Amino acid sequence: MPPQGTPLELRLLTESLDNEFGALITGIGANDDARRNNFLSKAIAAFVLTHEAGATQEEAVAACIDGGDDHGIDSVYIGADGTLWLIQSKYISSGRGEPDLGDVSKFKDGVVDLLAGKYDRFNEALNEKRHAIESALADEGHRVKVVLAHTGGAISDDRRNIFSDLEHTYNATVPDFLRCYSRGLTSLHGFQLDDQAAQPIDTEVNLLDFGYIESPYRGFYGRMSAKNLANLEQQYGDRIVEKNIRRFKGSTVVNDGMAKTLQEEWDHFFYFNNGVTFLCSSIQQLPPIQQDRQQGRFRVRDISIINGAQTVGTIAEQNAAYFDDHPAEVLVTFISLDQAPDEFGKRVTQYRNRQNAVDLEDFSALDERQETWRQTLAITGIEYLYKHGDNDPLVIGCSLQRS
């Protein structure tokens, strides 16, 4: 583990490297510290290849050529699309600073010699990949990605200039042939957060007596059966309210009132309820298409409830078979963000929720940093709650629970 005082992101990263590659990569060196640092450097290169180049763990490990006469290149990998990945990786134990200028210069020289076909300057591990490298570079659409992967911060201008000159040299006659990237601790931690992020929900929905609006942004509205809403919640759980400011709060005065309506006046539920609003990345009607719009089936991508979580949660608490004999319906709206500006979805969430009583702390859930903190702490096994829900502890907002 890194020494005390190093960033949490570095501690989390080293844990991931141990878990993913501890049984696959062996560090070399004169002592335990040297072997540990060598393992972590090799594992960082493999980590980048699995998370960014689409390599399997075994492929990422096999890409390593680190050792004598590696010419500053630690890993060489050819992606499924034929892209040649050249990586130099450095483990910086403090989680700060940047790779040495001399190492970066050596890396650049290695890239130049490799692309010039000077294989005699490289070790046996690189030459074993020679045929595959030459085949990749001979392909008409060949591309090269040069990556400096490290656990430090932003690189300074002298390092940037080395990579800028490299791009300028090779892209002058073949545009976009070679691109250089720096992947520091922030980027590597970002890959971990991507692993924690909820997968988008793509599904099909049925709407009755629907209408639509095309301008300025696309949206559809209509009646949806309570049973279909219950199925969505039961299938996807809290993921369906990922972009909402609150989760289902369970038994409250309002929610108990909705449950009573469902039991005693289910046929009036459409009239007594405010409805449910979904955001989505796109919505497309599927055939067969009826001209009267009495019924329609839609393919909806990346949906999330941003208003109406209490309605859907209350409906989902009913026995699913109940709605077979009591077909309650709900007004629903789907707003597509396909052509909308970046902050439009957040504004829709704010305005739609201001129509009902909402605690001020609920709006803190719209701060994107809250989700970043939740994902980071989830890696450590800590559950960070920043949205109200029915199983919350007594302290809400910055509650930490070990999972």
C-alpha positions as a LaTeX table, in Angstrom:
\begin{tabular}{lrrr}
\hline
Residue & $x$ (\AA) & $y$ (\AA) & $z$ (\AA) \\
\hline
Met1 & 0.00 & 0.00 & 0.00 \\
Pro2 & 1.16 & 3.62 & $-0.55$ \\
Pro3 & 2.44 & 5.45 & 2.54 \\
Gln4 & 0.11 & 7.46 & 4.75 \\
Gly5 & $-0.80$ & 10.87 & 3.36 \\
Thr6 & $-1.07$ & 9.74 & $-0.26$ \\
Pro7 & $-4.35$ & 10.36 & $-2.11$ \\
Leu8 & $-7.27$ & 8.01 & $-1.56$ \\
Glu9 & $-7.47$ & 7.55 & $-5.33$ \\
Leu10 & $-4.00$ & 6.00 & $-5.35$ \\
Arg11 & $-4.87$ & 3.60 & $-2.54$ \\
Leu12 & $-8.00$ & 2.51 & $-4.38$ \\
Leu13 & $-6.06$ & 2.10 & $-7.61$ \\
Thr14 & $-3.36$ & $-0.10$ & $-6.08$ \\
Glu15 & $-6.07$ & $-2.31$ & $-4.57$ \\
Ser16 & $-7.64$ & $-2.70$ & $-8.01$ \\
Leu17 & $-4.26$ & $-3.48$ & $-9.59$ \\
Asp18 & $-3.61$ & $-6.16$ & $-6.98$ \\
Asn19 & $-7.05$ & $-7.68$ & $-7.49$ \\
Glu20 & $-6.91$ & $-7.64$ & $-11.29$ \\
Phe21 & $-3.27$ & $-8.51$ & $-11.95$ \\
Gly22 & $-1.73$ & $-9.82$ & $-8.72$ \\
Ala23 & $-1.86$ & $-13.41$ & $-9.97$ \\
Leu24 & $-0.83$ & $-12.55$ & $-13.53$ \\
Ile25 & 2.12 & $-10.14$ & $-13.25$ \\
Thr26 & 5.40 & $-10.67$ & $-11.40$ \\
Gly27 & 7.49 & $-7.67$ & $-10.45$ \\
Ile28 & 11.26 & $-7.85$ & $-10.76$ \\
Gly29 & 13.93 & $-5.99$ & $-8.79$ \\
Ala30 & 16.74 & $-6.22$ & $-6.26$ \\
Asn31 & 14.46 & $-5.92$ & $-3.20$ \\
Asp32 & 10.83 & $-6.04$ & $-2.15$ \\
Asp33 & 10.23 & $-2.32$ & $-2.76$ \\
Ala34 & 11.73 & $-2.50$ & $-6.24$ \\
Arg35 & 9.70 & $-5.59$ & $-7.10$ \\
Arg36 & 6.54 & $-3.94$ & $-5.78$ \\
Asn37 & 7.08 & $-0.77$ & $-7.80$ \\
Asn38 & 7.87 & $-2.79$ & $-10.92$ \\
Phe39 & 4.70 & $-4.82$ & $-10.51$ \\
Leu40 & 2.59 & $-1.68$ & $-10.12$ \\
Ser41 & 4.17 & $-0.02$ & $-13.16$ \\
Lys42 & 3.47 & $-3.08$ & $-15.32$ \\
Ala43 & $-0.04$ & $-3.37$ & $-13.91$ \\
Ile44 & $-0.79$ & 0.27 & $-14.72$ \\
Ala45 & $-0.04$ & $-0.37$ & $-18.39$ \\
Ala46 & $-2.28$ & $-3.46$ & $-18.34$ \\
Phe47 & $-4.99$ & $-1.48$ & $-16.55$ \\
Val48 & $-5.03$ & 1.15 & $-19.30$ \\
Leu49 & $-5.19$ & $-1.49$ & $-22.01$ \\
Thr50 & $-8.14$ & $-3.30$ & $-20.43$ \\
His51 & $-10.09$ & $-0.14$ & $-19.68$ \\
Glu52 & $-9.29$ & 1.95 & $-22.73$ \\
Ala53 & $-8.09$ & $-0.34$ & $-25.53$ \\
Gly54 & $-10.58$ & $-3.16$ & $-24.94$ \\
Ala55 & $-7.93$ & $-5.80$ & $-24.16$ \\
Thr56 & $-8.63$ & $-8.81$ & $-21.99$ \\
Gln57 & $-6.55$ & $-9.19$ & $-18.83$ \\
Glu58 & $-4.48$ & $-11.91$ & $-20.48$ \\
Glu59 & $-3.89$ & $-9.80$ & $-23.61$ \\
Ala60 & $-2.94$ & $-6.77$ & $-21.53$ \\
Val61 & $-0.40$ & $-8.78$ & $-19.53$ \\
Ala62 & 1.05 & $-10.36$ & $-22.69$ \\
Ala63 & 1.54 & $-6.86$ & $-24.16$ \\
Cys64 & 4.32 & $-6.13$ & $-21.66$ \\
Ile65 & 7.86 & $-5.84$ & $-23.06$ \\
Asp66 & 9.28 & $-4.07$ & $-19.97$ \\
Gly67 & 12.93 & $-4.96$ & $-19.32$ \\
Gly68 & 16.37 & $-4.36$ & $-20.75$ \\
Asp69 & 16.44 & $-2.69$ & $-24.18$ \\
Asp70 & 12.73 & $-1.84$ & $-24.09$ \\
His71 & 13.73 & 1.62 & $-25.38$ \\
Gly72 & 11.29 & 3.33 & $-23.00$ \\
Ile73 & 8.27 & 1.38 & $-24.25$ \\
Asp74 & 6.73 & $-0.84$ & $-21.58$ \\
Ser75 & 3.78 & $-2.36$ & $-23.45$ \\
Val76 & 2.85 & $-2.93$ & $-27.09$ \\
Tyr77 & $-0.70$ & $-3.94$ & $-27.99$ \\
Ile78 & $-2.66$ & $-4.18$ & $-31.23$ \\
Gly79 & $-6.37$ & $-3.58$ & $-30.73$ \\
Ala80 & $-9.24$ & $-5.32$ & $-32.45$ \\
Asp81 & $-9.51$ & $-2.35$ & $-34.82$ \\
Gly82 & $-5.82$ & $-2.59$ & $-35.74$ \\
Thr83 & $-4.72$ & 0.38 & $-33.61$ \\
Leu84 & $-1.15$ & 0.06 & $-32.34$ \\
Trp85 & $-0.92$ & 1.02 & $-28.66$ \\
Leu86 & 2.51 & 2.02 & $-27.30$ \\
Ile87 & 2.59 & 2.61 & $-23.55$ \\
Gln88 & 5.12 & 3.83 & $-21.06$ \\
Ser89 & 3.93 & 3.34 & $-17.48$ \\
Lys90 & 5.31 & 4.80 & $-14.26$ \\
Tyr91 & 4.17 & 4.19 & $-10.69$ \\
Ile92 & 4.69 & 7.34 & $-8.60$ \\
Ser93 & 4.27 & 6.38 & $-4.94$ \\
Ser94 & 3.26 & 9.87 & $-3.76$ \\
Gly95 & 0.40 & 10.17 & $-6.23$ \\
Arg96 & 1.81 & 13.56 & $-7.22$ \\
Gly97 & 4.40 & 14.96 & $-9.61$ \\
Glu98 & 5.13 & 13.52 & $-13.05$ \\
Pro99 & 7.46 & 11.08 & $-14.82$ \\
Asp100 & 11.07 & 12.14 & $-15.27$ \\
Leu101 & 11.81 & 14.20 & $-18.36$ \\
Gly102 & 14.58 & 11.80 & $-19.34$ \\
Asp103 & 12.19 & 8.82 & $-19.26$ \\
Val104 & 9.66 & 10.65 & $-21.41$ \\
Ser105 & 12.37 & 11.61 & $-23.92$ \\
Lys106 & 13.55 & 8.00 & $-24.06$ \\
Phe107 & 9.94 & 6.92 & $-24.69$ \\
Lys108 & 9.67 & 9.33 & $-27.60$ \\
Asp109 & 12.92 & 8.03 & $-29.11$ \\
Gly110 & 11.63 & 4.48 & $-28.76$ \\
Val111 & 8.43 & 5.34 & $-30.61$ \\
Val112 & 10.44 & 6.97 & $-33.43$ \\
Asp113 & 12.78 & 3.97 & $-33.76$ \\
Leu114 & 9.93 & 1.46 & $-33.68$ \\
Leu115 & 7.98 & 3.26 & $-36.41$ \\
Ala116 & 11.22 & 3.45 & $-38.43$ \\
Gly117 & 11.52 & $-0.34$ & $-38.23$ \\
Lys118 & 14.76 & $-0.34$ & $-36.21$ \\
Tyr119 & 13.94 & $-3.57$ & $-34.43$ \\
Asp120 & 17.59 & $-4.34$ & $-33.72$ \\
Arg121 & 17.47 & $-1.65$ & $-31.02$ \\
Phe122 & 14.78 & $-3.50$ & $-29.07$ \\
Asn123 & 14.69 & $-6.55$ & $-26.87$ \\
Glu124 & 13.46 & $-10.04$ & $-27.72$ \\
Ala125 & 10.00 & $-9.42$ & $-26.22$ \\
Leu126 & 9.38 & $-6.61$ & $-28.72$ \\
Asn127 & 10.81 & $-8.55$ & $-31.65$ \\
Glu128 & 8.42 & $-11.41$ & $-30.93$ \\
Lys129 & 5.65 & $-8.95$ & $-31.84$ \\
Arg130 & 7.43 & $-7.69$ & $-34.96$ \\
His131 & 5.25 & $-9.49$ & $-37.52$ \\
Ala132 & 2.02 & $-8.31$ & $-35.85$ \\
Ile133 & 3.33 & $-4.73$ & $-35.61$ \\
Glu134 & 4.36 & $-4.65$ & $-39.27$ \\
Ser135 & 0.99 & $-6.06$ & $-40.31$ \\
Ala136 & $-0.84$ & $-3.41$ & $-38.28$ \\
Leu137 & 1.25 & $-0.58$ & $-39.75$ \\
Ala138 & 0.79 & $-1.93$ & $-43.28$ \\
Asp139 & $-2.99$ & $-1.70$ & $-42.99$ \\
Glu140 & $-4.48$ & 1.19 & $-44.98$ \\
Gly141 & $-6.30$ & 2.67 & $-41.98$ \\
His142 & $-3.47$ & 2.15 & $-39.47$ \\
Arg143 & $-3.38$ & 4.29 & $-36.35$ \\
Val144 & $-0.95$ & 4.62 & $-33.43$ \\
Lys145 & $-1.81$ & 5.68 & $-29.88$ \\
Val146 & 1.08 & 6.70 & $-27.64$ \\
Val147 & 0.16 & 6.71 & $-23.95$ \\
Leu148 & 2.12 & 7.94 & $-20.94$ \\
Ala149 & 0.37 & 6.21 & $-18.01$ \\
His150 & 1.37 & 7.21 & $-14.50$ \\
Thr151 & 0.05 & 7.89 & $-11.01$ \\
Gly152 & 1.06 & 11.53 & $-10.88$ \\
Gly153 & $-0.69$ & 14.77 & $-11.75$ \\
Ala154 & $-0.79$ & 16.88 & $-14.90$ \\
Ile155 & 2.39 & 16.84 & $-16.98$ \\
Ser156 & 4.28 & 20.09 & $-17.54$ \\
Asp157 & 4.87 & 21.90 & $-20.81$ \\
Asp158 & 8.29 & 20.34 & $-21.51$ \\
Arg159 & 6.71 & 16.87 & $-21.52$ \\
Arg160 & 3.72 & 18.09 & $-23.52$ \\
Asn161 & 6.01 & 19.63 & $-26.11$ \\
Ile162 & 7.72 & 16.28 & $-26.66$ \\
Phe163 & 4.40 & 14.66 & $-27.52$ \\
Ser164 & 3.20 & 17.67 & $-29.51$ \\
Asp165 & 6.31 & 17.51 & $-31.69$ \\
Leu166 & 5.79 & 13.77 & $-32.16$ \\
Glu167 & 2.23 & 14.30 & $-33.37$ \\
His168 & 3.25 & 17.15 & $-35.67$ \\
Thr169 & 5.97 & 15.05 & $-37.28$ \\
Tyr170 & 3.83 & 12.02 & $-38.08$ \\
Asn171 & 0.51 & 13.70 & $-38.82$ \\
Ala172 & 1.88 & 16.18 & $-41.35$ \\
Thr173 & 1.42 & 13.77 & $-44.26$ \\
Val174 & $-1.04$ & 11.30 & $-42.71$ \\
Pro175 & $-3.61$ & 13.18 & $-40.61$ \\
Asp176 & $-4.55$ & 11.50 & $-37.32$ \\
Phe177 & $-1.97$ & 8.75 & $-37.83$ \\
Leu178 & $-0.51$ & 9.20 & $-34.33$ \\
Arg179 & $-2.05$ & 10.59 & $-31.16$ \\
Cys180 & $-0.43$ & 11.02 & $-27.76$ \\
Tyr181 & $-2.17$ & 10.86 & $-24.40$ \\
Ser182 & $-1.24$ & 11.37 & $-20.76$ \\
Arg183 & $-3.18$ & 9.19 & $-18.33$ \\
Gly184 & $-2.41$ & 10.37 & $-14.80$ \\
Leu185 & $-3.96$ & 9.39 & $-11.49$ \\
Thr186 & $-7.16$ & 11.35 & $-12.17$ \\
Ser187 & $-7.71$ & 9.53 & $-15.46$ \\
Leu188 & $-6.95$ & 6.12 & $-13.96$ \\
His189 & $-9.36$ & 6.78 & $-11.11$ \\
Gly190 & $-11.92$ & 7.83 & $-13.71$ \\
Phe191 & $-11.72$ & 4.33 & $-15.21$ \\
Gln192 & $-12.58$ & 2.95 & $-11.77$ \\
Leu193 & $-15.56$ & 5.28 & $-11.48$ \\
Asp194 & $-16.77$ & 4.13 & $-14.88$ \\
Asp195 & $-16.86$ & 0.59 & $-13.48$ \\
Gln196 & $-19.08$ & 1.80 & $-10.63$ \\
Ala197 & $-21.48$ & 3.79 & $-12.80$ \\
Ala198 & $-24.91$ & 2.31 & $-13.39$ \\
Gln199 & $-25.51$ & 0.92 & $-16.85$ \\
Pro200 & $-28.09$ & 2.87 & $-18.90$ \\
Ile201 & $-31.59$ & 1.43 & $-19.16$ \\
Asp202 & $-32.88$ & 0.78 & $-22.67$ \\
Thr203 & $-36.39$ & $-0.64$ & $-22.86$ \\
Glu204 & $-39.74$ & $-0.61$ & $-24.66$ \\
Val205 & $-42.89$ & 1.04 & $-23.33$ \\
Asn206 & $-46.52$ & 1.18 & $-24.41$ \\
Leu207 & $-48.47$ & 4.44 & $-24.39$ \\
Leu208 & $-52.22$ & 4.93 & $-24.79$ \\
Asp209 & $-53.82$ & 8.02 & $-26.38$ \\
Phe210 & $-50.39$ & 9.58 & $-26.73$ \\
Gly211 & $-49.38$ & 12.97 & $-28.03$ \\
Tyr212 & $-46.01$ & 14.47 & $-28.84$ \\
Ile213 & $-44.01$ & 17.65 & $-29.29$ \\
Glu214 & $-41.11$ & 17.98 & $-31.72$ \\
Ser215 & $-39.84$ & 21.50 & $-31.11$ \\
Pro216 & $-37.70$ & 22.75 & $-29.55$ \\
Tyr217 & $-37.01$ & 19.28 & $-28.08$ \\
Arg218 & $-38.75$ & 15.98 & $-28.65$ \\
Gly219 & $-41.21$ & 14.60 & $-26.10$ \\
Phe220 & $-44.10$ & 12.15 & $-25.86$ \\
Tyr221 & $-46.91$ & 11.95 & $-23.31$ \\
Gly222 & $-49.82$ & 9.60 & $-22.71$ \\
Arg223 & $-51.30$ & 7.01 & $-20.40$ \\
Met224 & $-49.27$ & 4.06 & $-19.14$ \\
Ser225 & $-50.60$ & 1.12 & $-17.17$ \\
Ala226 & $-49.63$ & 0.98 & $-13.51$ \\
Lys227 & $-48.59$ & $-2.62$ & $-14.06$ \\
Asn228 & $-45.99$ & $-1.59$ & $-16.66$ \\
Leu229 & $-44.61$ & 1.05 & $-14.33$ \\
Ala230 & $-44.40$ & $-1.50$ & $-11.53$ \\
Asn231 & $-42.52$ & $-3.87$ & $-13.83$ \\
Leu232 & $-39.95$ & $-1.16$ & $-14.63$ \\
Glu233 & $-39.30$ & $-0.46$ & $-10.96$ \\
Gln234 & $-39.14$ & $-4.13$ & $-10.02$ \\
Gln235 & $-36.77$ & $-4.92$ & $-12.88$ \\
Tyr236 & $-34.35$ & $-2.01$ & $-12.46$ \\
Gly237 & $-34.76$ & $-0.88$ & $-8.83$ \\
Asp238 & $-32.98$ & 2.33 & $-7.86$ \\
Arg239 & $-31.34$ & 2.53 & $-11.33$ \\
Ile240 & $-34.67$ & 3.76 & $-12.72$ \\
Val241 & $-34.43$ & 6.87 & $-10.46$ \\
Glu242 & $-30.68$ & 7.37 & $-10.98$ \\
Lys243 & $-31.17$ & 11.00 & $-12.12$ \\
Asn244 & $-33.95$ & 11.85 & $-9.69$ \\
Ile245 & $-33.28$ & 13.94 & $-6.59$ \\
Arg246 & $-34.89$ & 11.30 & $-4.32$ \\
Arg247 & $-35.43$ & 7.58 & $-4.17$ \\
Phe248 & $-38.70$ & 6.00 & $-3.01$ \\
Lys249 & $-39.29$ & 7.15 & 0.58 \\
Gly250 & $-41.61$ & 4.34 & 1.64 \\
Ser251 & $-44.45$ & 5.05 & 4.03 \\
Thr252 & $-45.25$ & 8.78 & 4.14 \\
Val253 & $-48.54$ & 10.63 & 4.39 \\
Val254 & $-48.61$ & 11.25 & 0.64 \\
Asn255 & $-47.45$ & 7.77 & $-0.33$ \\
Asp256 & $-49.92$ & 6.13 & 2.04 \\
Gly257 & $-52.64$ & 8.25 & 0.43 \\
Met258 & $-51.64$ & 7.05 & $-3.04$ \\
Ala259 & $-51.67$ & 3.44 & $-1.84$ \\
Lys260 & $-55.16$ & 3.94 & $-0.44$ \\
Thr261 & $-56.35$ & 5.34 & $-3.77$ \\
Leu262 & $-54.93$ & 2.34 & $-5.59$ \\
Gln263 & $-56.83$ & 0.04 & $-3.25$ \\
Glu264 & $-60.13$ & 1.89 & $-3.00$ \\
Glu265 & $-60.38$ & 4.06 & $-6.13$ \\
Trp266 & $-57.95$ & 2.59 & $-8.60$ \\
Asp267 & $-60.04$ & 3.81 & $-11.56$ \\
His268 & $-59.58$ & 7.41 & $-10.32$ \\
Phe269 & $-55.82$ & 7.13 & $-9.87$ \\
Phe270 & $-55.10$ & 8.77 & $-13.24$ \\
Tyr271 & $-57.10$ & 11.85 & $-12.20$ \\
Phe272 & $-55.75$ & 12.14 & $-8.65$ \\
Asn273 & $-52.05$ & 11.68 & $-9.48$ \\
Asn274 & $-49.60$ & 14.25 & $-10.90$ \\
Gly275 & $-47.99$ & 11.66 & $-13.17$ \\
Val276 & $-44.44$ & 10.53 & $-13.86$ \\
Thr277 & $-41.71$ & 12.25 & $-15.91$ \\
Phe278 & $-38.88$ & 10.38 & $-17.62$ \\
Leu279 & $-35.74$ & 11.76 & $-19.20$ \\
Cys280 & $-34.20$ & 9.71 & $-22.01$ \\
Ser281 & $-31.44$ & 10.02 & $-24.58$ \\
Ser282 & $-33.85$ & 9.11 & $-27.38$ \\
Ile283 & $-37.37$ & 7.81 & $-28.02$ \\
Gln284 & $-38.57$ & 6.19 & $-31.23$ \\
Gln285 & $-41.99$ & 4.79 & $-32.13$ \\
Leu286 & $-41.95$ & 1.20 & $-33.34$ \\
Pro287 & $-44.22$ & $-0.43$ & $-35.94$ \\
Pro288 & $-47.05$ & $-1.11$ & $-36.38$ \\
Ile289 & $-47.92$ & 2.60 & $-36.29$ \\
Gln290 & $-51.57$ & 3.63 & $-35.96$ \\
Gln291 & $-52.69$ & 6.98 & $-37.32$ \\
Asp292 & $-55.15$ & 7.64 & $-34.50$ \\
Arg293 & $-52.39$ & 7.37 & $-31.84$ \\
Gln294 & $-54.69$ & 5.43 & $-29.51$ \\
Gln295 & $-51.84$ & 3.04 & $-28.82$ \\
Gly296 & $-48.12$ & 3.10 & $-29.51$ \\
Arg297 & $-45.03$ & 1.08 & $-28.73$ \\
Phe298 & $-41.76$ & 2.96 & $-28.23$ \\
Arg299 & $-38.10$ & 2.14 & $-27.96$ \\
Val300 & $-36.62$ & 4.37 & $-25.22$ \\
Arg301 & $-32.90$ & 4.61 & $-24.46$ \\
Asp302 & $-31.16$ & 5.62 & $-21.22$ \\
Ile303 & $-34.36$ & 6.37 & $-19.32$ \\
Ser304 & $-34.59$ & 7.66 & $-15.78$ \\
Ile305 & $-37.47$ & 8.93 & $-13.67$ \\
Ile306 & $-36.83$ & 12.53 & $-12.63$ \\
Asn307 & $-40.28$ & 13.23 & $-11.15$ \\
Gly308 & $-42.71$ & 10.65 & $-9.81$ \\
Ala309 & $-40.41$ & 8.26 & $-7.94$ \\
Gln310 & $-42.91$ & 8.15 & $-5.06$ \\
Thr311 & $-45.74$ & 7.28 & $-7.45$ \\
Val312 & $-43.81$ & 4.45 & $-9.10$ \\
Gly313 & $-42.49$ & 3.16 & $-5.78$ \\
Thr314 & $-45.98$ & 3.09 & $-4.29$ \\
Ile315 & $-47.35$ & 1.27 & $-7.33$ \\
Ala316 & $-44.51$ & $-1.26$ & $-7.21$ \\
Glu317 & $-45.32$ & $-2.11$ & $-3.59$ \\
Gln318 & $-48.64$ & $-3.57$ & $-4.71$ \\
Asn319 & $-48.87$ & $-7.23$ & $-5.68$ \\
Ala320 & $-48.26$ & $-7.43$ & $-9.44$ \\
Ala321 & $-51.33$ & $-9.61$ & $-9.94$ \\
Tyr322 & $-53.48$ & $-6.87$ & $-8.36$ \\
Phe323 & $-53.31$ & $-4.77$ & $-11.52$ \\
Asp324 & $-54.65$ & $-7.58$ & $-13.68$ \\
Asp325 & $-58.08$ & $-6.98$ & $-12.11$ \\
His326 & $-57.50$ & $-3.29$ & $-11.25$ \\
Pro327 & $-55.88$ & $-1.75$ & $-14.37$ \\
Ala328 & $-54.96$ & 1.65 & $-12.96$ \\
Glu329 & $-53.26$ & 4.10 & $-15.30$ \\
Val330 & $-50.82$ & 6.99 & $-14.91$ \\
Leu331 & $-50.02$ & 10.05 & $-16.99$ \\
Val332 & $-46.41$ & 9.77 & $-18.16$ \\
Thr333 & $-44.10$ & 12.11 & $-20.06$ \\
Phe334 & $-40.90$ & 11.15 & $-21.88$ \\
Ile335 & $-38.54$ & 14.04 & $-22.64$ \\
Ser336 & $-35.73$ & 13.27 & $-25.09$ \\
Leu337 & $-32.39$ & 14.99 & $-24.55$ \\
Asp338 & $-31.13$ & 14.02 & $-28.00$ \\
Gln339 & $-31.05$ & 17.60 & $-29.34$ \\
Ala340 & $-31.21$ & 19.44 & $-26.01$ \\
Pro341 & $-28.37$ & 21.55 & $-24.55$ \\
Asp342 & $-26.12$ & 20.01 & $-21.90$ \\
Glu343 & $-27.81$ & 21.43 & $-18.79$ \\
Phe344 & $-31.40$ & 21.04 & $-20.01$ \\
Gly345 & $-32.01$ & 17.70 & $-18.26$ \\
Lys346 & $-30.89$ & 19.14 & $-14.94$ \\
Arg347 & $-33.19$ & 22.14 & $-15.38$ \\
Val348 & $-36.15$ & 19.89 & $-16.19$ \\
Thr349 & $-35.47$ & 17.96 & $-12.98$ \\
Gln350 & $-35.31$ & 21.15 & $-10.93$ \\
Tyr351 & $-38.46$ & 22.76 & $-12.31$ \\
Arg352 & $-40.60$ & 19.62 & $-12.30$ \\
Asn353 & $-39.73$ & 18.95 & $-8.67$ \\
Arg354 & $-40.34$ & 22.51 & $-7.51$ \\
Gln355 & $-44.03$ & 21.94 & $-8.10$ \\
Asn356 & $-44.21$ & 19.80 & $-4.93$ \\
Ala357 & $-42.82$ & 20.09 & $-1.42$ \\
Val358 & $-39.12$ & 19.22 & $-1.58$ \\
Asp359 & $-36.45$ & 19.64 & 1.11 \\
Leu360 & $-33.61$ & 21.94 & 0.11 \\
Glu361 & $-31.05$ & 19.19 & 0.74 \\
Asp362 & $-32.76$ & 17.06 & $-1.91$ \\
Phe363 & $-31.45$ & 19.40 & $-4.61$ \\
Ser364 & $-27.86$ & 18.64 & $-3.53$ \\
Ala365 & $-28.38$ & 15.33 & $-5.32$ \\
Leu366 & $-28.06$ & 17.24 & $-8.62$ \\
Asp367 & $-24.45$ & 18.16 & $-7.78$ \\
Glu368 & $-22.39$ & 15.85 & $-10.02$ \\
Arg369 & $-19.69$ & 15.64 & $-7.32$ \\
Gln370 & $-22.09$ & 13.74 & $-5.07$ \\
Glu371 & $-22.22$ & 10.83 & $-7.53$ \\
Thr372 & $-18.43$ & 10.92 & $-7.97$ \\
Trp373 & $-18.01$ & 10.68 & $-4.18$ \\
Arg374 & $-20.53$ & 7.82 & $-4.04$ \\
Gln375 & $-18.72$ & 5.85 & $-6.73$ \\
Thr376 & $-15.31$ & 6.46 & $-5.14$ \\
Leu377 & $-16.46$ & 5.32 & $-1.68$ \\
Ala378 & $-18.27$ & 2.33 & $-3.20$ \\
Ile379 & $-14.89$ & 0.99 & $-4.31$ \\
Thr380 & $-13.88$ & 0.87 & $-0.62$ \\
Gly381 & $-17.09$ & $-0.91$ & 0.42 \\
Ile382 & $-18.68$ & 2.23 & 1.89 \\
Glu383 & $-22.22$ & 3.17 & 0.85 \\
Tyr384 & $-22.61$ & 6.93 & 0.55 \\
Leu385 & $-26.24$ & 8.07 & 0.63 \\
Tyr386 & $-27.12$ & 11.48 & $-0.77$ \\
Lys387 & $-30.73$ & 10.85 & $-1.85$ \\
His388 & $-33.67$ & 10.33 & 0.50 \\
Gly389 & $-35.06$ & 6.81 & 0.54 \\
Asp390 & $-37.27$ & 4.51 & 2.60 \\
Asn391 & $-34.40$ & 2.61 & 4.28 \\
Asp392 & $-32.23$ & 5.60 & 5.17 \\
Pro393 & $-30.46$ & 5.87 & 8.55 \\
Leu394 & $-31.40$ & 8.66 & 10.93 \\
Val395 & $-28.77$ & 11.02 & 9.48 \\
Ile396 & $-29.34$ & 11.83 & 5.81 \\
Gly397 & $-27.21$ & 13.73 & 3.31 \\
Cys398 & $-23.70$ & 12.65 & 4.21 \\
Ser399 & $-24.48$ & 9.23 & 5.58 \\
Leu400 & $-21.84$ & 6.52 & 5.35 \\
Gln401 & $-22.67$ & 2.86 & 5.69 \\
Arg402 & $-20.33$ & $-0.09$ & 5.30 \\
Ser403 & $-21.79$ & $-2.48$ & 2.75 \\
\hline
\end{tabular}
